Amino acid sequence: SNNQTLFFDDFENGSSSNWTPNGGTWSVVQPAGSSKEYQKTSSGDNISLAGSSWGNYSVQGYINLMDDNGGVCLLGRVQNDQQYYQLELRKDGSGNKKWWIWKNNNGNWTEVASGSYNFSAGTYYLMKLNMNGSTLTASVSTDWGNSFQPLGSGTDSSYLSGKIGLRSWGSGGSFDVIKVIEN
């Protein structure tokens, strides 16, 4: 059925049992005046995986880069901790703030699409990575998920199914309300 929710985790039960970190310091925390969230406080390059080997789907969630020194990412069609697609917010080498879709193949990174996006560290952004056949699309919502505006898309057919994941590197990252919707 179209638009079926395949996975949902808002961490309000205080558990991260849906997730399998590959390293780093991950925990469910509740900042003052906020809901519970899944946070990686270490600055190393670590991912945490969840879900099943789904095919055509979108993964969305609130992602928050804790400081400006690295990247914060949603992962889709994850094969393992070295092979996946990634929607990322980070600065480029010139300091321009951007979104990217990348393919990681055992540390060989291929840019699928990218564009400018003026994010701020310490702020949550509701991002979505949609994967439909070989078309990969990045979107953002500014109305709590009622609607998403496409940022851009590209194509790659290396990975046609896989799990989801969360990643940050060079900085801690916070994540909340992770949802997978079948295309």
Backbone torsions as a table, in degrees:
resi	resn	phi	psi	omega
1	SER	NA	141.4	-178.7
2	ASN	-70.7	147.3	173.3
3	ASN	63.2	19.7	174.6
4	GLN	-69.8	135.5	174.8
5	THR	-78.7	118.0	-177.7
6	LEU	-90.8	-23.9	-173.8
7	PHE	-158.3	140.8	176.0
8	PHE	-150.5	132.9	175.5
9	ASP	-149.2	114.8	174.7
10	ASP	-109.0	5.1	172.3
11	PHE	64.7	9.6	-176.9
12	GLU	-69.2	-18.2	175.4
13	ASN	-80.1	0.0	177.4
14	GLY	79.9	3.7	-175.2
15	SER	-110.7	146.8	171.3
16	SER	-114.5	28.5	-172.6
17	SER	-67.6	-15.8	175.7
18	ASN	-73.8	-12.5	-166.6
19	TRP	-114.6	146.6	177.7
20	THR	-125.1	98.9	178.1
21	PRO	-70.1	149.3	174.2
22	ASN	-100.3	17.0	-176.8
23	GLY	139.1	174.5	-178.1
24	GLY	84.5	176.0	-176.9
25	THR	-107.9	99.2	-178.0
26	TRP	-111.1	137.1	176.6
27	SER	-159.3	159.4	173.1
28	VAL	-88.5	124.6	-177.7
29	VAL	-127.9	163.1	176.3
30	GLN	-131.9	95.7	176.8
31	PRO	-61.6	154.3	-179.8
32	ALA	-55.5	131.4	176.6
33	GLY	73.2	15.2	-174.6
34	SER	-131.0	170.1	173.2
35	SER	-82.4	170.9	176.7
36	LYS	-69.4	147.7	-179.5
37	GLU	-144.9	163.6	179.2
38	TYR	-99.4	121.5	-171.0
39	GLN	-127.6	138.0	171.5
40	LYS	-111.6	109.9	-174.2
41	THR	-86.6	-20.4	179.3
42	SER	-74.9	152.9	-176.9
43	SER	-95.5	-3.4	179.6
44	GLY	-67.5	174.5	-179.5
45	ASP	-88.2	102.3	-178.0
46	ASN	-137.6	149.5	175.6
47	ILE	-125.1	158.6	174.4
48	SER	-131.7	130.0	-170.7
49	LEU	-110.6	153.9	177.7
50	ALA	-152.9	167.4	169.7
51	GLY	88.8	-165.6	-176.9
52	SER	-120.3	179.8	-179.2
53	SER	-85.2	79.0	178.4
54	TRP	-83.1	159.6	-176.9
55	GLY	-100.6	-86.1	-179.7
56	ASN	-95.8	112.4	-176.3
57	TYR	-160.6	168.2	168.7
58	SER	-115.2	145.3	170.4
59	VAL	-117.3	130.7	179.7
60	GLN	-133.4	157.8	177.2
61	GLY	177.7	162.9	173.4
62	TYR	-81.4	126.3	178.6
63	ILE	-125.9	143.2	-170.8
64	ASN	-142.2	113.8	175.3
65	LEU	-82.0	118.5	-170.4
66	MET	-71.7	-31.5	167.8
67	ASP	-143.1	173.6	-166.0
68	ASP	-84.1	10.8	-169.1
69	ASN	-93.2	0.9	-176.4
70	GLY	-150.4	-143.6	-178.5
71	GLY	-136.8	154.6	176.2
72	VAL	-128.3	137.8	-163.1
73	CYS	-144.1	148.0	163.7
74	LEU	-105.0	135.8	-178.7
75	LEU	-112.6	143.4	176.7
76	GLY	-135.2	158.6	-178.6
77	ARG	48.0	46.6	-176.5
78	VAL	-73.8	125.0	174.1
79	GLN	-86.1	-43.0	-178.4
80	ASN	-167.7	-174.0	-173.4
81	ASP	-75.5	5.5	176.9
82	GLN	-126.5	3.5	-178.3
83	GLN	-140.3	112.4	-176.6
84	TYR	-172.5	168.6	165.8
85	TYR	-97.2	152.4	-174.0
86	GLN	-142.7	130.4	168.0
87	LEU	-102.7	122.6	-169.1
88	GLU	-130.8	143.5	164.9
89	LEU	-109.4	124.9	173.6
90	ARG	-167.9	170.6	174.8
91	LYS	-86.3	146.5	173.1
92	ASP	-82.0	-177.3	-175.9
93	GLY	-62.8	-20.0	178.5
94	SER	-96.1	2.6	178.8
95	GLY	90.1	5.8	178.0
96	ASN	-79.3	132.6	-179.6
97	LYS	-81.3	131.1	-171.9
98	LYS	-144.7	163.6	163.9
99	TRP	-107.5	151.0	177.9
100	TRP	-139.0	149.8	157.4
101	ILE	-112.2	125.7	179.7
102	TRP	-120.5	155.0	162.3
103	LYS	-109.1	127.7	172.4
104	ASN	-105.3	121.8	174.3
105	ASN	-123.8	89.0	179.0
106	ASN	56.2	42.7	177.3
107	GLY	88.8	-4.7	171.8
108	ASN	-92.2	111.1	-173.3
109	TRP	-97.8	127.5	177.5
110	THR	-118.7	125.3	177.6
111	GLU	-76.5	124.5	177.1
112	VAL	-93.3	-39.3	179.2
113	ALA	-165.1	158.2	176.6
114	SER	-164.5	166.3	177.1
115	GLY	-173.7	173.0	-179.7
116	SER	-73.0	141.0	172.0
117	TYR	-154.9	117.4	-170.9
118	ASN	-88.2	72.4	178.6
119	PHE	-83.1	164.0	175.1
120	SER	-122.4	137.6	173.9
121	ALA	-61.1	147.6	178.9
122	GLY	80.9	9.2	-177.9
123	THR	-123.5	139.0	177.4
124	TYR	-81.0	137.9	172.5
125	TYR	-126.7	132.8	178.8
126	LEU	-90.4	102.4	-174.9
127	MET	-108.9	156.1	177.3
128	LYS	-140.4	134.7	173.3
129	LEU	-112.7	114.0	179.3
130	ASN	-103.7	132.5	-178.0
131	MET	-126.3	111.5	-176.6
132	ASN	-131.7	106.4	-171.6
133	GLY	60.1	-127.5	179.6
134	SER	-94.9	2.2	-177.6
135	THR	-93.1	123.4	-179.4
136	LEU	-115.8	124.3	-174.5
137	THR	-126.8	134.3	174.7
138	ALA	-101.0	136.8	177.2
139	SER	-139.0	162.8	176.6
140	VAL	-136.6	146.1	174.8
141	SER	-114.3	137.1	175.2
142	THR	-114.1	8.3	-179.1
143	ASP	-128.5	41.7	173.7
144	TRP	62.0	28.9	172.7
145	GLY	92.7	2.1	176.1
146	ASN	-66.4	-34.9	177.0
147	SER	-146.1	154.7	177.5
148	PHE	-124.6	139.0	176.0
149	GLN	-104.4	123.4	178.1
150	PRO	-63.1	137.3	174.7
151	LEU	-94.8	-34.2	-179.1
152	GLY	163.5	170.4	-178.3
153	SER	-150.4	166.3	176.1
154	GLY	-154.2	-176.6	-178.2
155	THR	-128.7	143.9	172.6
156	ASP	-161.8	138.1	-177.5
157	SER	-118.6	21.8	-178.0
158	SER	-67.8	-43.6	-176.2
159	TYR	-119.1	119.0	-176.2
160	LEU	-104.8	-8.1	174.2
161	SER	-157.5	164.7	177.6
162	GLY	160.3	178.2	-178.4
163	LYS	-79.9	-174.3	172.4
164	ILE	-112.6	165.9	177.7
165	GLY	-160.0	167.9	175.6
166	LEU	-126.0	143.9	-177.3
167	ARG	-146.8	141.7	161.8
168	SER	-141.9	155.4	-179.5
169	TRP	-148.7	147.6	178.6
170	GLY	71.9	-2.5	-177.2
171	SER	-164.3	158.6	166.3
172	GLY	-70.8	165.2	177.6
173	GLY	-142.0	148.5	174.0
174	SER	-120.4	145.7	-173.9
175	PHE	-140.3	144.3	179.3
176	ASP	-154.5	155.8	174.0
177	VAL	50.1	64.0	-179.7
178	ILE	-87.0	127.0	-175.2
179	LYS	-135.8	136.7	174.1
180	VAL	-114.6	127.8	-179.0
181	ILE	-122.2	129.2	178.6
182	GLU	-69.1	138.5	176.8
183	ASN	-79.6	NA	NA
